[in-house]
Amino acid sequence: MRYKRIKAQHAFAAISWIAGMLYMPQLSIHRCGREIGAKQSATFKIMQHWLVKAIINPAAVVTWLIGLYFAWSGHWFTVGWLDGKLLLVAISVSLRIALLSYKMYQSS
């Protein structure tokens, strides 16, 4: 029962992480269409900030911690399929870094 609960938490965190990263460019596009300094632009900037601080970052940390726990407790570091999964996670982390360092998020 404990394993299933932790696995569900891992799945929920991973879905939240990916959903947040998919929503970030949409907020950037909406913000881009507004004048710099406009009230709507500021609102979208605040939404982006809280999306990162309250959803994307915590979900990424929880996903990583639970995933590493599963790999360690199941002795899966020697299994071949874990390499492919870690590659996909590395791509997700790279996307996250790219989105957070993108100039649209930093400007105005």
Biopython code that builds the backbone (N, CA, C, O; Angstrom):
import numpy as np
from Bio.PDB.StructureBuilder import StructureBuilder

atoms = [
    (1, "MET", "N", (0.813, -1.191, 0.000)),
    (1, "MET", "CA", (0.000, 0.000, 0.000)),
    (1, "MET", "C", (0.863, 1.264, 0.000)),
    (1, "MET", "O", (0.570, 2.223, -0.714)),
    (2, "ARG", "N", (1.922, 1.256, 0.801)),
    (2, "ARG", "CA", (2.818, 2.414, 0.864)),
    (2, "ARG", "C", (3.483, 2.669, -0.481)),
    (2, "ARG", "O", (3.627, 3.819, -0.895)),
    (3, "TYR", "N", (3.889, 1.602, -1.167)),
    (3, "TYR", "CA", (4.529, 1.726, -2.478)),
    (3, "TYR", "C", (3.590, 2.405, -3.472)),
    (3, "TYR", "O", (4.009, 3.284, -4.225)),
    (4, "LYS", "N", (2.326, 1.999, -3.475)),
    (4, "LYS", "CA", (1.360, 2.575, -4.416)),
    (4, "LYS", "C", (1.115, 4.058, -4.118)),
    (4, "LYS", "O", (0.956, 4.864, -5.035)),
    (5, "ARG", "N", (1.087, 4.404, -2.845)),
    (5, "ARG", "CA", (0.876, 5.800, -2.475)),
    (5, "ARG", "C", (2.059, 6.666, -2.924)),
    (5, "ARG", "O", (1.865, 7.758, -3.458)),
    (6, "ILE", "N", (3.267, 6.182, -2.708)),
    (6, "ILE", "CA", (4.454, 6.932, -3.124)),
    (6, "ILE", "C", (4.518, 7.003, -4.658)),
    (6, "ILE", "O", (4.892, 8.032, -5.220)),
    (7, "LYS", "N", (4.162, 5.931, -5.309)),
    (7, "LYS", "CA", (4.155, 5.927, -6.775)),
    (7, "LYS", "C", (3.130, 6.920, -7.310)),
    (7, "LYS", "O", (3.391, 7.597, -8.304)),
    (8, "ALA", "N", (1.974, 7.016, -6.670)),
    (8, "ALA", "CA", (0.958, 7.989, -7.079)),
    (8, "ALA", "C", (1.459, 9.421, -6.866)),
    (8, "ALA", "O", (1.206, 10.296, -7.694)),
    (9, "GLN", "N", (2.159, 9.656, -5.772)),
    (9, "GLN", "CA", (2.731, 10.981, -5.528)),
    (9, "GLN", "C", (3.762, 11.330, -6.593)),
    (9, "GLN", "O", (3.833, 12.471, -7.050)),
    (10, "HIS", "N", (4.559, 10.343, -6.984)),
    (10, "HIS", "CA", (5.553, 10.553, -8.032)),
    (10, "HIS", "C", (4.870, 10.897, -9.360)),
    (10, "HIS", "O", (5.296, 11.818, -10.056)),
    (11, "ALA", "N", (3.826, 10.169, -9.703)),
    (11, "ALA", "CA", (3.098, 10.429, -10.947)),
    (11, "ALA", "C", (2.442, 11.805, -10.912)),
    (11, "ALA", "O", (2.495, 12.535, -11.902)),
    (12, "PHE", "N", (1.825, 12.171, -9.792)),
    (12, "PHE", "CA", (1.188, 13.474, -9.660)),
    (12, "PHE", "C", (2.212, 14.592, -9.787)),
    (12, "PHE", "O", (1.955, 15.590, -10.461)),
    (13, "ALA", "N", (3.369, 14.441, -9.148)),
    (13, "ALA", "CA", (4.415, 15.463, -9.229)),
    (13, "ALA", "C", (4.963, 15.586, -10.645)),
    (13, "ALA", "O", (5.202, 16.696, -11.119)),
    (14, "ALA", "N", (5.166, 14.456, -11.329)),
    (14, "ALA", "CA", (5.685, 14.501, -12.696)),
    (14, "ALA", "C", (4.687, 15.168, -13.643)),
    (14, "ALA", "O", (5.075, 15.954, -14.508)),
    (15, "ILE", "N", (3.414, 14.855, -13.480)),
    (15, "ILE", "CA", (2.389, 15.474, -14.326)),
    (15, "ILE", "C", (2.301, 16.974, -14.043)),
    (15, "ILE", "O", (2.156, 17.770, -14.971)),
    (16, "SER", "N", (2.387, 17.361, -12.784)),
    (16, "SER", "CA", (2.355, 18.787, -12.434)),
    (16, "SER", "C", (3.553, 19.520, -13.011)),
    (16, "SER", "O", (3.423, 20.644, -13.498)),
    (17, "TRP", "N", (4.707, 18.894, -12.959)),
    (17, "TRP", "CA", (5.934, 19.490, -13.498)),
    (17, "TRP", "C", (5.793, 19.734, -14.996)),
    (17, "TRP", "O", (6.054, 20.837, -15.475)),
    (18, "ILE", "N", (5.384, 18.711, -15.733)),
    (18, "ILE", "CA", (5.257, 18.826, -17.180)),
    (18, "ILE", "C", (4.142, 19.807, -17.551)),
    (18, "ILE", "O", (4.303, 20.602, -18.477)),
    (19, "ALA", "N", (3.012, 19.756, -16.835)),
    (19, "ALA", "CA", (1.908, 20.677, -17.128)),
    (19, "ALA", "C", (2.339, 22.123, -16.904)),
    (19, "ALA", "O", (1.987, 23.004, -17.688)),
    (20, "GLY", "N", (3.092, 22.372, -15.848)),
    (20, "GLY", "CA", (3.597, 23.719, -15.601)),
    (20, "GLY", "C", (4.529, 24.189, -16.696)),
    (20, "GLY", "O", (4.473, 25.347, -17.110)),
    (21, "MET", "N", (5.389, 23.294, -17.168)),
    (21, "MET", "CA", (6.310, 23.676, -18.242)),
    (21, "MET", "C", (5.570, 23.907, -19.561)),
    (21, "MET", "O", (6.005, 24.721, -20.375)),
    (22, "LEU", "N", (4.477, 23.213, -19.778)),
    (22, "LEU", "CA", (3.692, 23.442, -20.989)),
    (22, "LEU", "C", (2.878, 24.729, -20.896)),
    (22, "LEU", "O", (2.575, 25.336, -21.922)),
    (23, "TYR", "N", (2.524, 25.148, -19.707)),
    (23, "TYR", "CA", (1.739, 26.368, -19.525)),
    (23, "TYR", "C", (2.618, 27.623, -19.572)),
    (23, "TYR", "O", (2.136, 28.699, -19.927)),
    (24, "MET", "N", (3.898, 27.495, -19.219)),
    (24, "MET", "CA", (4.802, 28.646, -19.177)),
    (24, "MET", "C", (4.916, 29.378, -20.528)),
    (24, "MET", "O", (4.814, 30.605, -20.546)),
    (25, "PRO", "N", (5.121, 28.683, -21.650)),
    (25, "PRO", "CA", (5.190, 29.412, -22.929)),
    (25, "PRO", "C", (3.877, 30.114, -23.276)),
    (25, "PRO", "O", (3.894, 31.178, -23.894)),
    (26, "GLN", "N", (2.752, 29.539, -22.891)),
    (26, "GLN", "CA", (1.469, 30.176, -23.164)),
    (26, "GLN", "C", (1.362, 31.510, -22.423)),
    (26, "GLN", "O", (0.891, 32.497, -22.986)),
    (27, "LEU", "N", (1.792, 31.539, -21.183)),
    (27, "LEU", "CA", (1.789, 32.796, -20.444)),
    (27, "LEU", "C", (2.734, 33.809, -21.080)),
    (27, "LEU", "O", (2.430, 35.001, -21.129)),
    (28, "SER", "N", (3.879, 33.336, -21.567)),
    (28, "SER", "CA", (4.824, 34.232, -22.223)),
    (28, "SER", "C", (4.236, 34.837, -23.487)),
    (28, "SER", "O", (4.442, 36.019, -23.764)),
    (29, "ILE", "N", (3.516, 34.047, -24.246)),
    (29, "ILE", "CA", (2.896, 34.536, -25.480)),
    (29, "ILE", "C", (1.825, 35.571, -25.157)),
    (29, "ILE", "O", (1.746, 36.609, -25.814)),
    (30, "HIS", "N", (1.009, 35.298, -24.158)),
    (30, "HIS", "CA", (-0.018, 36.269, -23.769)),
    (30, "HIS", "C", (0.613, 37.563, -23.271)),
    (30, "HIS", "O", (0.112, 38.653, -23.549)),
    (31, "ARG", "N", (1.702, 37.441, -22.541)),
    (31, "ARG", "CA", (2.376, 38.619, -22.019)),
    (31, "ARG", "C", (3.048, 39.419, -23.123)),
    (31, "ARG", "O", (3.124, 40.645, -23.055)),
    (32, "CYS", "N", (3.534, 38.720, -24.137)),
    (32, "CYS", "CA", (4.209, 39.369, -25.264)),
    (32, "CYS", "C", (3.258, 40.291, -26.036)),
    (32, "CYS", "O", (3.673, 41.323, -26.563)),
    (33, "GLY", "N", (1.996, 39.909, -26.096)),
    (33, "GLY", "CA", (1.027, 40.685, -26.856)),
    (33, "GLY", "C", (0.571, 41.945, -26.156)),
    (33, "GLY", "O", (-0.222, 42.699, -26.719)),
    (34, "ARG", "N", (1.041, 42.199, -24.957)),
    (34, "ARG", "CA", (0.639, 43.381, -24.195)),
    (34, "ARG", "C", (1.756, 44.420, -24.232)),
    (34, "ARG", "O", (2.919, 44.100, -24.474)),
    (35, "GLU", "N", (1.374, 45.664, -23.988)),
    (35, "GLU", "CA", (2.368, 46.729, -23.924)),
    (35, "GLU", "C", (3.246, 46.530, -22.679)),
    (35, "GLU", "O", (2.787, 46.045, -21.645)),
    (36, "ILE", "N", (4.502, 46.915, -22.809)),
    (36, "ILE", "CA", (5.409, 46.812, -21.670)),
    (36, "ILE", "C", (4.942, 47.787, -20.600)),
    (36, "ILE", "O", (4.709, 48.963, -20.879)),
    (37, "GLY", "N", (4.808, 47.303, -19.399)),
    (37, "GLY", "CA", (4.350, 48.128, -18.294)),
    (37, "GLY", "C", (2.841, 48.144, -18.110)),
    (37, "GLY", "O", (2.343, 48.740, -17.155)),
    (38, "ALA", "N", (2.106, 47.496, -19.012)),
    (38, "ALA", "CA", (0.648, 47.454, -18.883)),
    (38, "ALA", "C", (0.246, 46.568, -17.707)),
    (38, "ALA", "O", (1.003, 45.699, -17.275)),
    (39, "LYS", "N", (-0.972, 46.809, -17.196)),
    (39, "LYS", "CA", (-1.459, 46.052, -16.052)),
    (39, "LYS", "C", (-1.547, 44.556, -16.373)),
    (39, "LYS", "O", (-1.200, 43.722, -15.536)),
    (40, "GLN", "N", (-2.007, 44.218, -17.576)),
    (40, "GLN", "CA", (-2.126, 42.811, -17.963)),
    (40, "GLN", "C", (-0.759, 42.155, -18.080)),
    (40, "GLN", "O", (-0.589, 40.992, -17.715)),
    (41, "SER", "N", (0.214, 42.901, -18.588)),
    (41, "SER", "CA", (1.575, 42.369, -18.693)),
    (41, "SER", "C", (2.131, 42.060, -17.308)),
    (41, "SER", "O", (2.769, 41.027, -17.104)),
    (42, "ALA", "N", (1.887, 42.955, -16.366)),
    (42, "ALA", "CA", (2.355, 42.725, -15.001)),
    (42, "ALA", "C", (1.647, 41.519, -14.381)),
    (42, "ALA", "O", (2.259, 40.744, -13.646)),
    (43, "THR", "N", (0.361, 41.367, -14.679)),
    (43, "THR", "CA", (-0.389, 40.230, -14.159)),
    (43, "THR", "C", (0.180, 38.911, -14.682)),
    (43, "THR", "O", (0.347, 37.957, -13.922)),
    (44, "PHE", "N", (0.478, 38.861, -15.981)),
    (44, "PHE", "CA", (1.047, 37.642, -16.554)),
    (44, "PHE", "C", (2.437, 37.364, -15.996)),
    (44, "PHE", "O", (2.813, 36.206, -15.814)),
    (45, "LYS", "N", (3.201, 38.419, -15.722)),
    (45, "LYS", "CA", (4.533, 38.228, -15.139)),
    (45, "LYS", "C", (4.415, 37.624, -13.736)),
    (45, "LYS", "O", (5.186, 36.735, -13.376)),
    (46, "ILE", "N", (3.452, 38.108, -12.946)),
    (46, "ILE", "CA", (3.227, 37.552, -11.614)),
    (46, "ILE", "C", (2.776, 36.097, -11.718)),
    (46, "ILE", "O", (3.208, 35.250, -10.937)),
    (47, "MET", "N", (1.907, 35.811, -12.684)),
    (47, "MET", "CA", (1.447, 34.430, -12.879)),
    (47, "MET", "C", (2.616, 33.515, -13.226)),
    (47, "MET", "O", (2.703, 32.397, -12.717)),
    (48, "GLN", "N", (3.521, 33.987, -14.094)),
    (48, "GLN", "CA", (4.695, 33.195, -14.446)),
    (48, "GLN", "C", (5.572, 32.956, -13.219)),
    (48, "GLN", "O", (6.047, 31.844, -12.987)),
    (49, "HIS", "N", (5.776, 34.007, -12.446)),
    (49, "HIS", "CA", (6.618, 33.879, -11.250)),
    (49, "HIS", "C", (6.062, 32.816, -10.302)),
    (49, "HIS", "O", (6.805, 31.953, -9.832)),
    (50, "TRP", "N", (4.760, 32.875, -10.020)),
    (50, "TRP", "CA", (4.174, 31.921, -9.084)),
    (50, "TRP", "C", (4.044, 30.527, -9.679)),
    (50, "TRP", "O", (4.071, 29.537, -8.948)),
    (51, "LEU", "N", (3.906, 30.439, -10.994)),
    (51, "LEU", "CA", (3.891, 29.127, -11.636)),
    (51, "LEU", "C", (5.222, 28.417, -11.390)),
    (51, "LEU", "O", (5.262, 27.227, -11.079)),
    (52, "VAL", "N", (6.301, 29.171, -11.535)),
    (52, "VAL", "CA", (7.633, 28.587, -11.315)),
    (52, "VAL", "C", (7.855, 28.270, -9.842)),
    (52, "VAL", "O", (8.272, 27.164, -9.500)),
    (53, "LYS", "N", (7.581, 29.232, -8.973)),
    (53, "LYS", "CA", (7.893, 29.077, -7.552)),
    (53, "LYS", "C", (6.966, 28.093, -6.831)),
    (53, "LYS", "O", (7.405, 27.400, -5.914)),
    (54, "ALA", "N", (5.701, 28.024, -7.227)),
    (54, "ALA", "CA", (4.742, 27.221, -6.474)),
    (54, "ALA", "C", (4.414, 25.877, -7.108)),
    (54, "ALA", "O", (3.943, 24.970, -6.423)),
    (55, "ILE", "N", (4.659, 25.737, -8.424)),
    (55, "ILE", "CA", (4.281, 24.487, -9.080)),
    (55, "ILE", "C", (5.483, 23.789, -9.719)),
    (55, "ILE", "O", (5.782, 22.642, -9.387)),
    (56, "ILE", "N", (6.167, 24.470, -10.627)),
    (56, "ILE", "CA", (7.221, 23.806, -11.405)),
    (56, "ILE", "C", (8.385, 23.358, -10.521)),
    (56, "ILE", "O", (8.771, 22.189, -10.557)),
    (57, "ASN", "N", (8.945, 24.272, -9.732)),
    (57, "ASN", "CA", (10.110, 23.906, -8.911)),
    (57, "ASN", "C", (9.798, 22.830, -7.863)),
    (57, "ASN", "O", (10.532, 21.846, -7.779)),
    (58, "PRO", "N", (8.737, 22.982, -7.065)),
    (58, "PRO", "CA", (8.459, 21.916, -6.088)),
    (58, "PRO", "C", (8.135, 20.573, -6.745)),
    (58, "PRO", "O", (8.551, 19.524, -6.253)),
    (59, "ALA", "N", (7.393, 20.606, -7.856)),
    (59, "ALA", "CA", (7.060, 19.352, -8.535)),
    (59, "ALA", "C", (8.315, 18.678, -9.091)),
    (59, "ALA", "O", (8.434, 17.453, -9.054)),
    (60, "ALA", "N", (9.245, 19.476, -9.604)),
    (60, "ALA", "CA", (10.492, 18.907, -10.124)),
    (60, "ALA", "C", (11.302, 18.253, -9.002)),
    (60, "ALA", "O", (11.838, 17.157, -9.171)),
    (61, "VAL", "N", (11.385, 18.925, -7.872)),
    (61, "VAL", "CA", (12.148, 18.381, -6.742)),
    (61, "VAL", "C", (11.509, 17.089, -6.237)),
    (61, "VAL", "O", (12.208, 16.098, -6.021)),
    (62, "VAL", "N", (10.193, 17.090, -6.049)),
    (62, "VAL", "CA", (9.508, 15.888, -5.562)),
    (62, "VAL", "C", (9.660, 14.744, -6.555)),
    (62, "VAL", "O", (9.896, 13.603, -6.157)),
    (63, "THR", "N", (9.526, 15.041, -7.851)),
    (63, "THR", "CA", (9.685, 14.005, -8.874)),
    (63, "THR", "C", (11.071, 13.386, -8.816)),
    (63, "THR", "O", (11.214, 12.164, -8.853)),
    (64, "TRP", "N", (12.095, 14.234, -8.726)),
    (64, "TRP", "CA", (13.464, 13.738, -8.656)),
    (64, "TRP", "C", (13.698, 12.897, -7.395)),
    (64, "TRP", "O", (14.249, 11.799, -7.470)),
    (65, "LEU", "N", (13.281, 13.414, -6.250)),
    (65, "LEU", "CA", (13.538, 12.702, -4.993)),
    (65, "LEU", "C", (12.846, 11.342, -4.955)),
    (65, "LEU", "O", (13.462, 10.342, -4.587)),
    (66, "ILE", "N", (11.581, 11.303, -5.331)),
    (66, "ILE", "CA", (10.863, 10.023, -5.298)),
    (66, "ILE", "C", (11.418, 9.084, -6.364)),
    (66, "ILE", "O", (11.541, 7.883, -6.123)),
    (67, "GLY", "N", (11.755, 9.616, -7.541)),
    (67, "GLY", "CA", (12.328, 8.775, -8.596)),
    (67, "GLY", "C", (13.652, 8.156, -8.183)),
    (67, "GLY", "O", (13.895, 6.975, -8.430)),
    (68, "LEU", "N", (14.509, 8.953, -7.554)),
    (68, "LEU", "CA", (15.788, 8.418, -7.077)),
    (68, "LEU", "C", (15.580, 7.411, -5.950)),
    (68, "LEU", "O", (16.312, 6.426, -5.849)),
    (69, "TYR", "N", (14.581, 7.660, -5.104)),
    (69, "TYR", "CA", (14.253, 6.697, -4.049)),
    (69, "TYR", "C", (13.832, 5.355, -4.656)),
    (69, "TYR", "O", (14.280, 4.296, -4.218)),
    (70, "PHE", "N", (12.970, 5.418, -5.663)),
    (70, "PHE", "CA", (12.534, 4.178, -6.316)),
    (70, "PHE", "C", (13.708, 3.447, -6.968)),
    (70, "PHE", "O", (13.831, 2.228, -6.844)),
    (71, "ALA", "N", (14.563, 4.190, -7.659)),
    (71, "ALA", "CA", (15.707, 3.556, -8.318)),
    (71, "ALA", "C", (16.648, 2.940, -7.299)),
    (71, "ALA", "O", (17.184, 1.855, -7.528)),
    (72, "TRP", "N", (16.858, 3.616, -6.176)),
    (72, "TRP", "CA", (17.749, 3.091, -5.148)),
    (72, "TRP", "C", (17.123, 1.894, -4.438)),
    (72, "TRP", "O", (17.782, 0.870, -4.258)),
    (73, "SER", "N", (15.862, 2.010, -4.034)),
    (73, "SER", "CA", (15.244, 0.931, -3.264)),
    (73, "SER", "C", (14.952, -0.302, -4.116)),
    (73, "SER", "O", (14.905, -1.415, -3.592)),
    (74, "GLY", "N", (14.757, -0.121, -5.406)),
    (74, "GLY", "CA", (14.485, -1.253, -6.280)),
    (74, "GLY", "C", (15.722, -1.809, -6.954)),
    (74, "GLY", "O", (15.633, -2.752, -7.741)),
    (75, "HIS", "N", (16.896, -1.221, -6.647)),
    (75, "HIS", "CA", (18.166, -1.644, -7.265)),
    (75, "HIS", "C", (18.055, -1.594, -8.789)),
    (75, "HIS", "O", (18.470, -2.525, -9.480)),
    (76, "TRP", "N", (17.490, -0.496, -9.309)),
    (76, "TRP", "CA", (17.262, -0.379, -10.748)),
    (76, "TRP", "C", (18.389, 0.345, -11.481)),
    (76, "TRP", "O", (18.305, 0.541, -12.694)),
    (77, "PHE", "N", (19.432, 0.742, -10.773)),
    (77, "PHE", "CA", (20.514, 1.448, -11.447)),
    (77, "PHE", "C", (21.265, 0.545, -12.416)),
    (77, "PHE", "O", (21.994, 1.040, -13.276)),
    (78, "THR", "N", (21.103, -0.763, -12.296)),
    (78, "THR", "CA", (21.784, -1.693, -13.200)),
    (78, "THR", "C", (20.891, -2.132, -14.353)),
    (78, "THR", "O", (21.340, -2.877, -15.224)),
    (79, "VAL", "N", (19.636, -1.686, -14.379)),
    (79, "VAL", "CA", (18.689, -2.100, -15.418)),
    (79, "VAL", "C", (18.818, -1.156, -16.612)),
    (79, "VAL", "O", (18.975, 0.053, -16.438)),
    (80, "GLY", "N", (18.752, -1.703, -17.810)),
    (80, "GLY", "CA", (18.972, -0.918, -19.016)),
    (80, "GLY", "C", (17.908, 0.126, -19.311)),
    (80, "GLY", "O", (18.229, 1.192, -19.836)),
    (81, "TRP", "N", (16.649, -0.153, -18.988)),
    (81, "TRP", "CA", (15.597, 0.788, -19.326)),
    (81, "TRP", "C", (15.695, 2.083, -18.533)),
    (81, "TRP", "O", (15.147, 3.105, -18.946)),
    (82, "LEU", "N", (16.389, 2.049, -17.398)),
    (82, "LEU", "CA", (16.525, 3.255, -16.593)),
    (82, "LEU", "C", (17.347, 4.316, -17.322)),
    (82, "LEU", "O", (17.140, 5.512, -17.113)),
    (83, "ASP", "N", (18.278, 3.886, -18.177)),
    (83, "ASP", "CA", (19.066, 4.841, -18.956)),
    (83, "ASP", "C", (18.170, 5.675, -19.864)),
    (83, "ASP", "O", (18.343, 6.889, -19.971)),
    (84, "GLY", "N", (17.223, 5.027, -20.511)),
    (84, "GLY", "CA", (16.291, 5.743, -21.383)),
    (84, "GLY", "C", (15.410, 6.695, -20.586)),
    (84, "GLY", "O", (15.151, 7.815, -21.028)),
    (85, "LYS", "N", (14.959, 6.272, -19.442)),
    (85, "LYS", "CA", (14.110, 7.117, -18.610)),
    (85, "LYS", "C", (14.897, 8.322, -18.095)),
    (85, "LYS", "O", (14.385, 9.442, -18.079)),
    (86, "LEU", "N", (16.139, 8.089, -17.674)),
    (86, "LEU", "CA", (16.967, 9.200, -17.215)),
    (86, "LEU", "C", (17.274, 10.181, -18.342)),
    (86, "LEU", "O", (17.420, 11.378, -18.096)),
    (87, "LEU", "N", (17.373, 9.682, -19.580)),
    (87, "LEU", "CA", (17.551, 10.566, -20.726)),
    (87, "LEU", "C", (16.335, 11.471, -20.900)),
    (87, "LEU", "O", (16.485, 12.667, -21.147)),
    (88, "LEU", "N", (15.132, 10.909, -20.771)),
    (88, "LEU", "CA", (13.919, 11.714, -20.870)),
    (88, "LEU", "C", (13.832, 12.737, -19.737)),
    (88, "LEU", "O", (13.383, 13.863, -19.952)),
    (89, "VAL", "N", (14.252, 12.357, -18.553)),
    (89, "VAL", "CA", (14.256, 13.293, -17.432)),
    (89, "VAL", "C", (15.275, 14.406, -17.686)),
    (89, "VAL", "O", (15.010, 15.566, -17.373)),
    (90, "ALA", "N", (16.428, 14.067, -18.243)),
    (90, "ALA", "CA", (17.435, 15.083, -18.572)),
    (90, "ALA", "C", (16.894, 16.067, -19.610)),
    (90, "ALA", "O", (17.167, 17.265, -19.534)),
    (91, "ILE", "N", (16.133, 15.565, -20.573)),
    (91, "ILE", "CA", (15.517, 16.450, -21.565)),
    (91, "ILE", "C", (14.508, 17.371, -20.887)),
    (91, "ILE", "O", (14.445, 18.557, -21.211)),
    (92, "SER", "N", (13.720, 16.847, -19.953)),
    (92, "SER", "CA", (12.749, 17.671, -19.220)),
    (92, "SER", "C", (13.444, 18.750, -18.393)),
    (92, "SER", "O", (12.981, 19.890, -18.338)),
    (93, "VAL", "N", (14.545, 18.391, -17.757)),
    (93, "VAL", "CA", (15.293, 19.370, -16.974)),
    (93, "VAL", "C", (15.884, 20.436, -17.891)),
    (93, "VAL", "O", (15.884, 21.618, -17.547)),
    (94, "SER", "N", (16.385, 20.031, -19.046)),
    (94, "SER", "CA", (16.932, 20.989, -20.008)),
    (94, "SER", "C", (15.855, 21.949, -20.496)),
    (94, "SER", "O", (16.106, 23.146, -20.636)),
    (95, "LEU", "N", (14.664, 21.433, -20.754)),
    (95, "LEU", "CA", (13.546, 22.284, -21.164)),
    (95, "LEU", "C", (13.197, 23.269, -20.058)),
    (95, "LEU", "O", (12.935, 24.442, -20.326)),
    (96, "ARG", "N", (13.192, 22.805, -18.842)),
    (96, "ARG", "CA", (12.896, 23.677, -17.700)),
    (96, "ARG", "C", (13.920, 24.793, -17.591)),
    (96, "ARG", "O", (13.554, 25.951, -17.392)),
    (97, "ILE", "N", (15.191, 24.463, -17.720)),
    (97, "ILE", "CA", (16.248, 25.478, -17.661)),
    (97, "ILE", "C", (16.105, 26.465, -18.802)),
    (97, "ILE", "O", (16.267, 27.669, -18.608)),
    (98, "ALA", "N", (15.800, 25.962, -20.002)),
    (98, "ALA", "CA", (15.633, 26.844, -21.157)),
    (98, "ALA", "C", (14.446, 27.787, -20.966)),
    (98, "ALA", "O", (14.541, 28.972, -21.286)),
    (99, "LEU", "N", (13.337, 27.275, -20.452)),
    (99, "LEU", "CA", (12.162, 28.126, -20.240)),
    (99, "LEU", "C", (12.419, 29.191, -19.183)),
    (99, "LEU", "O", (11.984, 30.334, -19.331)),
    (100, "LEU", "N", (13.111, 28.829, -18.134)),
    (100, "LEU", "CA", (13.344, 29.787, -17.059)),
    (100, "LEU", "C", (14.407, 30.815, -17.407)),
    (100, "LEU", "O", (14.425, 31.896, -16.818)),
    (101, "SER", "N", (15.278, 30.515, -18.330)),
    (101, "SER", "CA", (16.304, 31.474, -18.699)),
    (101, "SER", "C", (15.925, 32.255, -19.959)),
    (101, "SER", "O", (16.687, 33.103, -20.423)),
    (102, "TYR", "N", (14.760, 31.967, -20.500)),
    (102, "TYR", "CA", (14.321, 32.624, -21.729)),
    (102, "TYR", "C", (14.096, 34.113, -21.481)),
    (102, "TYR", "O", (13.547, 34.492, -20.447)),
    (103, "LYS", "N", (14.507, 34.939, -22.402)),
    (103, "LYS", "CA", (14.476, 36.390, -22.224)),
    (103, "LYS", "C", (13.058, 36.922, -21.999)),
    (103, "LYS", "O", (12.888, 37.912, -21.288)),
    (104, "MET", "N", (12.055, 36.299, -22.577)),
    (104, "MET", "CA", (10.683, 36.789, -22.409)),
    (104, "MET", "C", (10.262, 36.752, -20.942)),
    (104, "MET", "O", (9.516, 37.617, -20.481)),
    (105, "TYR", "N", (10.738, 35.760, -20.222)),
    (105, "TYR", "CA", (10.386, 35.638, -18.797)),
    (105, "TYR", "C", (11.073, 36.727, -17.992)),
    (105, "TYR", "O", (10.513, 37.214, -17.010)),
    (106, "GLN", "N", (12.280, 37.119, -18.393)),
    (106, "GLN", "CA", (13.067, 38.069, -17.640)),
    (106, "GLN", "C", (12.699, 39.526, -17.932)),
    (106, "GLN", "O", (12.816, 40.381, -17.054)),
    (107, "SER", "N", (12.254, 39.813, -19.165)),
    (107, "SER", "CA", (12.060, 41.196, -19.578)),
    (107, "SER", "C", (10.758, 41.783, -19.059)),
    (107, "SER", "O", (9.884, 41.075, -18.559)),
    (108, "SER", "N", (10.657, 43.098, -19.195)),
    (108, "SER", "CA", (9.505, 43.932, -18.820)),
    (108, "SER", "C", (9.057, 43.632, -17.429)),
    (108, "SER", "O", (8.101, 44.237, -16.943)),
]
sb = StructureBuilder()
sb.init_structure("model")
sb.init_model(0)
sb.init_chain("A")
sb.init_seg("    ")
for serial, (resi, resn, name, xyz) in enumerate(atoms, 1):
    if name == "N":
        sb.init_residue(resn, " ", resi, " ")
    sb.init_atom(name, np.array(xyz, "f"), 0.0, 1.0, " ", f" {name:<3s}", serial, name[0])
structure = sb.get_structure()
